[in-house]
Amino acid sequence: MPAEGARERDRQAEDINIAKKAKGSVTRLYVTWVKSDIGYAREQKMTIRALGLRRLHQRVSHDDSPAIRGMLAKVRHLVEVEQAEE
């Protein structure tokens, strides 16, 4: 039985791993900051800022790209990710 942290990590990886759309269409991701960055590494705080998040519970949208996915992977324990409904 996997550890609780591993299950949470897998769930968040599924949230980030979004099915690719047909050529020409861009998937949008909604990112919500849900947990404070106090007590976490400075790099994680900088990543939260780079995603455009300034306040807790703020929600921003981004085009789905490898760069954004990498940033989300670094702070997956601090944010929630949703795919935009089209």
C-alpha positions as CSV (number, residue, x, y, z in Angstrom):
1,M,0.0,0.0,0.0
2,P,1.6,3.3,-1.0
3,A,2.3,6.0,1.5
4,E,-0.2,8.8,1.9
5,G,2.3,11.3,0.4
6,A,2.8,9.1,-2.6
7,R,-0.9,8.9,-3.3
8,E,-1.2,12.6,-3.0
9,R,1.7,13.1,-5.4
10,D,0.2,10.7,-7.9
11,R,-3.2,12.5,-7.7
12,Q,-1.6,15.8,-8.4
13,A,0.5,14.4,-11.2
14,E,-2.7,13.2,-12.8
15,D,-4.1,16.7,-12.5
16,I,-1.1,18.1,-14.2
17,N,-0.9,15.4,-16.9
18,I,-3.6,16.6,-19.2
19,A,-4.5,14.9,-22.5
20,K,-3.1,16.7,-25.5
21,K,-5.6,18.5,-27.7
22,A,-5.7,18.5,-31.5
23,K,-3.2,20.7,-33.3
24,G,-4.0,24.4,-33.2
25,S,-5.9,24.4,-30.0
26,V,-4.3,25.4,-26.7
27,T,-5.3,23.9,-23.4
28,R,-5.7,26.4,-20.5
29,L,-4.8,25.5,-17.0
30,Y,-6.3,27.1,-13.9
31,V,-3.9,27.3,-11.0
32,T,-5.2,28.1,-7.5
33,W,-2.8,28.8,-4.6
34,V,-4.2,26.8,-1.7
35,K,-1.4,26.5,0.9
36,S,0.9,29.2,2.3
37,D,4.5,29.1,1.2
38,I,5.8,30.1,4.7
39,G,8.4,27.7,5.8
40,Y,9.2,26.4,2.3
41,A,12.3,27.0,0.2
42,R,12.9,30.4,-1.4
43,E,12.9,28.8,-4.9
44,Q,9.3,27.6,-4.3
45,K,8.2,31.1,-3.2
46,M,9.8,32.5,-6.3
47,T,8.0,29.8,-8.4
48,I,4.6,30.8,-6.9
49,R,5.3,34.5,-7.8
50,A,6.5,33.5,-11.3
51,L,3.1,31.7,-11.9
52,G,1.5,35.1,-11.2
53,L,0.1,34.2,-7.8
54,R,0.3,37.0,-5.2
55,R,-2.4,36.1,-2.6
56,L,-3.5,32.9,-1.1
57,H,-6.6,31.4,-2.8
58,Q,-5.9,33.5,-5.9
59,R,-6.7,31.8,-9.2
60,V,-4.8,32.4,-12.5
61,S,-4.9,30.8,-15.9
62,H,-2.0,29.7,-18.1
63,D,-1.5,28.1,-21.5
64,D,-0.5,24.5,-21.0
65,S,3.2,24.2,-21.8
66,P,6.2,22.2,-20.6
67,A,7.6,25.2,-18.7
68,I,4.3,25.7,-16.8
69,R,4.0,22.0,-16.1
70,G,7.6,22.0,-14.7
71,M,6.8,25.0,-12.4
72,L,3.6,23.3,-11.2
73,A,5.5,20.1,-10.4
74,K,7.9,22.1,-8.2
75,V,5.0,23.6,-6.1
76,R,2.4,20.8,-6.5
77,H,1.9,20.7,-2.7
78,L,1.0,24.4,-2.6
79,V,-1.4,24.7,-5.6
80,E,-4.4,23.0,-7.2
81,V,-4.5,22.6,-11.0
82,E,-7.7,22.3,-13.1
83,Q,-8.1,22.1,-16.9
84,A,-10.2,24.8,-18.5
85,E,-13.6,23.5,-19.8
86,E,-14.0,24.3,-23.4
